Amino acid sequence: TQLEMRKRETLYGEFIAECAKLLMDAFTHSLDAPEKLLPLYAMLNRIRLSASQPVLAEAERLLTRITDQYFEKNLTLDEMRDLAHSEGADPLRTFGEACRLELKSVRGAA
């Protein structure tokens, strides 16, 4: 339904925004306050309620990537620039693509 689509789009958008914020933080900081990951875990579990398996798998992969990044060495500005120009520069891309495919499928089924 149209309402279900809007709810998913909103949730996925919120998840993307939170992931982007935390990923940038993880590039330059260690995990000093583990509770900063709580909103992301809450959103992941909301995603788990209605998302397709591919969207859920990508959301889980993204959360793992962010958590792992907090335990890596902090990146310098030069390393961040190099990362931005690398092949896999956008860590949110596969989640976004999975969401797009799911939403297209839901639209088609309606």
KOLFI-24990 format. One record per residue: residue number from 0; residue in one letter; x, y, z of N, C-alpha, C in turn. Coordinates in Angstrom, 2 decimals. Layout:
   k r    n.xx    n.yy    n.zz   ca.xx   ca.yy   ca.zz    c.xx    c.yy    c.zz
 NUM a       X       Y       Z       X       Y       Z       X       Y       Z
...
***
This chain:
   k r    n.xx    n.yy    n.zz   ca.xx   ca.yy   ca.zz    c.xx    c.yy    c.zz
   0 t    0.84   -1.19    0.00    0.00    0.00    0.00    0.88    1.25    0.00
   1 q    0.26    2.37   -0.32    0.97    3.65   -0.38    1.53    4.03    1.00
   2 l    0.74    3.81    2.04    1.19    4.14    3.39    2.40    3.29    3.79
   3 e    2.34    2.00    3.49    3.45    1.10    3.80    4.72    1.55    3.07
   4 m    4.59    1.96    1.83    5.73    2.45    1.05    6.36    3.68    1.71
   5 r    5.52    4.62    2.10    6.03    5.84    2.74    6.73    5.52    4.05
   6 k    6.17    4.59    4.83    6.79    4.21    6.10    8.18    3.62    5.87
   7 r    8.27    2.72    4.88    9.57    2.11    4.58   10.56    3.16    4.07
   8 e   10.12    4.01    3.15   11.01    5.05    2.62   11.53    5.93    3.74
   9 t   10.67    6.31    4.67   11.07    7.14    5.80   12.07    6.41    6.69
  10 l   11.76    5.18    7.05   12.65    4.39    7.90   14.00    4.18    7.24
  11 y   13.99    3.80    5.97   15.26    3.55    5.27   16.06    4.84    5.16
  12 g   15.38    5.96    4.93   16.06    7.25    4.87   16.70    7.63    6.20
  13 e   15.98    7.38    7.29   16.52    7.66    8.63   17.74    6.78    8.91
  14 f   17.65    5.53    8.50   18.75    4.58    8.71   19.99    5.05    7.93
  15 i   19.79    5.45    6.69   20.90    5.93    5.86   21.54    7.16    6.50
  16 a   20.73    8.10    6.96   21.26    9.32    7.58   22.07    8.99    8.84
  17 e   21.55    8.10    9.67   22.25    7.73   10.90   23.54    6.98   10.59
  18 c   23.49    6.09    9.60   24.70    5.35    9.20   25.77    6.30    8.68
  19 a   25.37    7.25    7.85   26.33    8.20    7.30   27.01    8.99    8.42
  20 k   26.21    9.44    9.38   26.74   10.22   10.50   27.73    9.38   11.31
  21 l   27.33    8.16   11.65   28.20    7.32   12.48   29.43    6.83   11.72
  22 l   29.28    6.59   10.44   30.44    6.15    9.66   31.50    7.24    9.61
  23 m   31.08    8.48    9.40   32.04    9.59    9.39   32.69    9.72   10.77
  24 d   31.91    9.53   11.82   32.46    9.59   13.17   33.47    8.46   13.37
  25 a   33.14    7.26   12.87   34.00    6.10   13.06   35.33    6.23   12.30
  26 f   35.32    6.99   11.20   36.57    7.19   10.46   37.58    7.99   11.26
  27 t   37.10    8.84   12.16   38.01    9.74   12.86   38.03    9.58   14.38
  28 h   37.24    8.65   14.90   37.18    8.45   16.36   37.13    6.96   16.70
  29 s   37.54    6.65   17.91   37.32    5.32   18.47   35.94    5.33   19.11
  30 l   35.45    4.16   19.45   34.13    4.07   20.07   34.26    4.40   21.55
  31 d   34.08    5.67   21.87   34.22    6.13   23.25   32.91    6.00   24.02
  32 a   31.79    5.99   23.31   30.48    5.88   23.95   29.63    4.88   23.16
  33 p   29.68    3.60   23.55   28.96    2.58   22.80   27.47    2.88   22.61
  34 e   26.89    3.67   23.51   25.46    3.96   23.39   25.14    4.79   22.15
  35 k   26.15    5.37   21.51   25.88    6.11   20.28   25.40    5.18   19.16
  36 l   25.63    3.86   19.30   25.15    2.89   18.31   23.70    2.47   18.55
  37 l   23.14    2.79   19.71   21.78    2.35   20.05   20.72    2.78   19.04
  38 p   20.70    4.03   18.58   19.66    4.40   17.60   19.74    3.55   16.32
  39 l   20.96    3.18   15.94   21.13    2.36   14.75   20.59    0.95   14.97
  40 y   20.84    0.39   16.15   20.30   -0.93   16.47   18.77   -0.88   16.53
  41 a   18.22    0.18   17.07   16.76    0.33   17.13   16.18    0.37   15.72
  42 m   16.80    1.15   14.84   16.30    1.22   13.46   16.46   -0.10   12.74
  43 l   17.57   -0.80   12.98   17.78   -2.10   12.37   16.65   -3.05   12.75
  44 n   16.25   -3.03   13.99   15.18   -3.92   14.43   13.82   -3.50   13.88
  45 r   13.62   -2.21   13.65   12.40   -1.76   12.96   12.43   -2.22   11.51
  46 i   13.59   -2.17   10.88   13.74   -2.66    9.51   13.43   -4.15    9.47
  47 r   13.89   -4.88   10.47   13.69   -6.33   10.54   12.19   -6.70   10.52
  48 l   11.34   -5.80   11.01    9.90   -6.09   11.08    9.23   -6.20    9.71
  49 s    9.73   -5.45    8.71    9.00   -5.44    7.44    9.86   -5.55    6.19
  50 a   11.15   -5.46    6.32   12.01   -5.43    5.14   12.18   -6.80    4.51
  51 s   12.53   -6.77    3.24   12.89   -8.00    2.54   14.23   -8.50    3.08
  52 q   14.53   -9.76    2.82   15.79  -10.34    3.30   17.00   -9.59    2.74
  53 p   17.02   -9.21    1.45   18.19   -8.48    0.95   18.40   -7.13    1.65
  54 v   17.33   -6.40    1.94   17.46   -5.12    2.64   17.98   -5.36    4.05
  55 l   17.42   -6.32    4.74   17.86   -6.63    6.10   19.33   -7.04    6.12
  56 a   19.72   -7.90    5.19   21.12   -8.35    5.14   22.07   -7.18    4.92
  57 e   21.70   -6.25    4.04   22.55   -5.08    3.80   22.59   -4.16    5.01
  58 a   21.47   -4.01    5.69   21.43   -3.18    6.90   22.34   -3.78    7.97
  59 e   22.28   -5.08    8.14   23.15   -5.75    9.13   24.62   -5.62    8.75
  60 r   24.92   -5.76    7.45   26.29   -5.63    6.97   26.81   -4.22    7.24
  61 l   25.96   -3.24    7.03   26.35   -1.85    7.25   26.62   -1.57    8.73
  62 l   25.80   -2.09    9.59   26.01   -1.92   11.04   27.33   -2.57   11.47
  63 t   27.61   -3.74   10.93   28.88   -4.41   11.23   30.06   -3.59   10.73
  64 r   29.92   -3.04    9.52   30.99   -2.22    8.94   31.28   -1.01    9.83
  65 i   30.24   -0.35   10.30   30.41    0.83   11.15   31.06    0.44   12.47
  66 t   30.56   -0.62   13.08   31.14   -1.08   14.35   32.61   -1.44   14.17
  67 d   32.93   -2.18   13.12   34.32   -2.56   12.87   35.20   -1.33   12.65
  68 q   34.67   -0.33   11.95   35.44    0.87   11.66   35.85    1.59   12.95
  69 y   34.98    1.56   13.95   35.32    2.19   15.23   36.55    1.55   15.88
  70 f   36.84    0.30   15.54   37.97   -0.40   16.15   39.20   -0.43   15.24
  71 e   39.11    0.21   14.08   40.25    0.38   13.19   40.99    1.66   13.59
  72 k   42.14    1.87   12.99   42.85    3.12   13.27   42.08    4.27   12.64
  73 n   42.17    5.42   13.28   41.51    6.61   12.74   42.17    7.01   11.43
  74 l   41.37    7.50   10.50   41.89    7.91    9.21   42.35    9.36    9.24
  75 t   43.41    9.64    8.51   43.85   11.01    8.32   43.00   11.63    7.21
  76 l   43.10   12.94    7.04   42.37   13.59    5.95   42.82   13.06    4.59
  77 d   44.11   12.81    4.43   44.60   12.25    3.16   44.03   10.86    2.91
  78 e   43.96   10.04    3.95   43.38    8.70    3.80   41.88    8.78    3.48
  79 m   41.19    9.75    4.05   39.77    9.92    3.75   39.58   10.35    2.29
  80 r   40.45   11.23    1.81   40.39   11.63    0.40   40.63   10.43   -0.51
  81 d   41.64    9.63   -0.18   41.93    8.43   -0.98   40.75    7.47   -0.97
  82 l   40.13    7.32    0.18   38.96    6.45    0.29   37.81    6.96   -0.57
  83 a   37.62    8.27   -0.57   36.54    8.87   -1.36   36.72    8.62   -2.85
  84 h   37.96    8.45   -3.28   38.25    8.23   -4.71   38.41    6.75   -5.05
  85 s   38.21    5.88   -4.08   38.43    4.46   -4.31   37.20    3.80   -4.93
  86 e   37.38    2.59   -5.38   36.32    1.81   -6.04   35.08    1.67   -5.16
  87 g   35.25    1.29   -3.92   34.11    1.09   -3.02   33.87    2.30   -2.12
  88 a   33.93    3.48   -2.69   33.89    4.72   -1.92   32.61    4.90   -1.11
  89 d   31.50    4.42   -1.60   30.22    4.66   -0.92   29.76    3.41   -0.18
  90 p   30.02    3.32    1.12   29.63    2.12    1.87   28.12    1.98    2.04
  91 l   27.36    3.03    1.76   25.90    2.99    1.89   25.22    2.53    0.60
  92 r   25.97    2.45   -0.47   25.40    2.19   -1.80   24.61    0.89   -1.89
  93 t   25.17   -0.21   -1.41   24.47   -1.49   -1.58   23.18   -1.54   -0.76
  94 f   23.17   -0.87    0.39   21.92   -0.79    1.15   20.89    0.02    0.37
  95 g   21.29    1.16   -0.15   20.38    1.99   -0.94   19.84    1.27   -2.16
  96 e   20.70    0.52   -2.82   20.26   -0.24   -4.00   19.27   -1.33   -3.62
  97 a   19.53   -2.02   -2.52   18.61   -3.06   -2.05   17.25   -2.45   -1.71
  98 c   17.26   -1.28   -1.09   16.01   -0.58   -0.76   15.25   -0.20   -2.02
  99 r   15.97    0.34   -3.01   15.34    0.75   -4.26   14.66   -0.44   -4.93
 100 l   15.35   -1.58   -5.00   14.79   -2.78   -5.62   13.55   -3.25   -4.85
 101 e   13.64   -3.24   -3.53   12.50   -3.67   -2.73   11.29   -2.74   -2.95
 102 l   11.51   -1.45   -2.90   10.42   -0.50   -3.07    9.82   -0.59   -4.47
 103 k   10.67   -0.82   -5.45   10.17   -1.00   -6.84    9.29   -2.25   -6.91
 104 s    9.71   -3.31   -6.25    8.95   -4.56   -6.23    7.61   -4.38   -5.53
 105 v    7.62   -3.65   -4.41    6.37   -3.41   -3.67    5.41   -2.56   -4.51
 106 r    5.96   -1.55   -5.20    5.12   -0.72   -6.08    4.49   -1.55   -7.18
 107 g    5.30   -2.45   -7.75    4.82   -3.31   -8.84    3.73   -4.27   -8.39
 108 a    3.81   -4.70   -7.14    2.83   -5.65   -6.62    1.51   -4.96   -6.23
 109 a    1.56   -3.63   -6.06    0.35   -2.91   -5.61   -0.62   -2.66   -6.74
***
